[in-house]
């Protein structure tokens, strides 16, 4: 006969269920979830308010490699000519007239004004303006020119995958540019060679150019290799005021150069491997010094496998490859003809007297729109309040939901039932205050 046990043969063991129980713990937000939500909220708030803060301290163009998507500004060029000699000074000032560049809405000249009316004339395929005057000993003339300009940041979305080769470039363009240009009257760096500002036919340039592009078979990759080499090997130095720029071989030998000097070297290396490359000259806003000034950069040819394509910009000293920011405008583009580039640099000529000059730019007005990341080629969206505020509210609600916890300690207890041999039969969770 089987033995029977009654209720007295059982005993109950009770204990509270701690919140550490993995079955009963009601989790709040994990540290990772909290960080993600706070980061999202921070980024949204940054998009809303960091831009205006940076604009206040640095101007709308900010710092680093972020540029305005569009810019609308007025700047004034002040040229003061002094006669510091004892004789009458007769001068001629000739400047290229900036013009609209409609491709990609790059540049529109809305208005130009001057305090002294110039004479307009056409040369080298573009419009120029001139001032002629006489200055008595000890006297001076001041010429003011106001430029009102609208410009757009452009990133040319090309790559080596779609690029054609040098053979795909039109022959007439090669003949126009792929040669030495601007012969100088003396051996300015004492190397025993005839000096040219741009000199693709110099043995040192030819040898280096072939070494740089070795293994590259298309126009894009060759251009990029030359750009990277200059960035890695040529240091920027401030140009020498009142003196002609250093020529390409001089820049190469010294390892230093300013904007147009490094561009002369780039043009020489690029032409040496068969890619037409020429100078583009104008005015640039120097964000470091927060001022406008004269600037020179590169215009070159991109061609696809089917022969299509067009010109693009490269600025070695500002780390811009196939990119052009809106904080510049073009006054003249070189046509490759001997004497024309030189004529642009010798914009002030005189006879009699002794001449000194001041030539600077003044920021009159600046308005910008949008932001463009030149490193990634992306337009940074401008968050509007109607987008940003709901996004912040949504983030806060989401954070509150995942962070919600149950009030007070867990109200249930664990009832563990054992038999008289102390063997566990079952565990039961019951509400506090109930009879198990």
Secondary structure as UniProt FT lines:
FT   HELIX           7..9
FT   STRAND          11..16
FT   TURN            19..20
FT   TURN            22..24
FT   HELIX           31..58
FT   TURN            60..61
FT   TURN            64..65
FT   STRAND          66..67
FT   STRAND          70..83
FT   STRAND          89..96
FT   HELIX           103..105
FT   STRAND          107..114
FT   STRAND          119..123
FT   TURN            124..125
FT   STRAND          126..135
FT   TURN            137..138
FT   STRAND          140..152
FT   STRAND          154..155
FT   TURN            160..162
FT   HELIX           166..168
FT   HELIX           171..177
FT   STRAND          181..183
FT   TURN            188..189
FT   STRAND          196..198
FT   TURN            200..201
FT   HELIX           203..212
FT   TURN            213..215
FT   HELIX           219..233
FT   STRAND          235..236
FT   TURN            241..242
FT   HELIX           248..254
FT   STRAND          256..257
FT   HELIX           259..272
FT   TURN            273..274
FT   STRAND          277..286
FT   TURN            287..290
FT   STRAND          291..304
FT   TURN            305..306
FT   STRAND          309..315
FT   HELIX           316..318
FT   STRAND          320..321
FT   STRAND          323..324
FT   STRAND          328..333
FT   TURN            338..339
FT   HELIX           340..345
FT   STRAND          348..351
FT   STRAND          355..369
FT   STRAND          371..373
FT   TURN            374..377
FT   STRAND          378..380
FT   HELIX           385..402
FT   STRAND          412..418
FT   TURN            420..421
FT   STRAND          424..431
FT   TURN            432..433
//
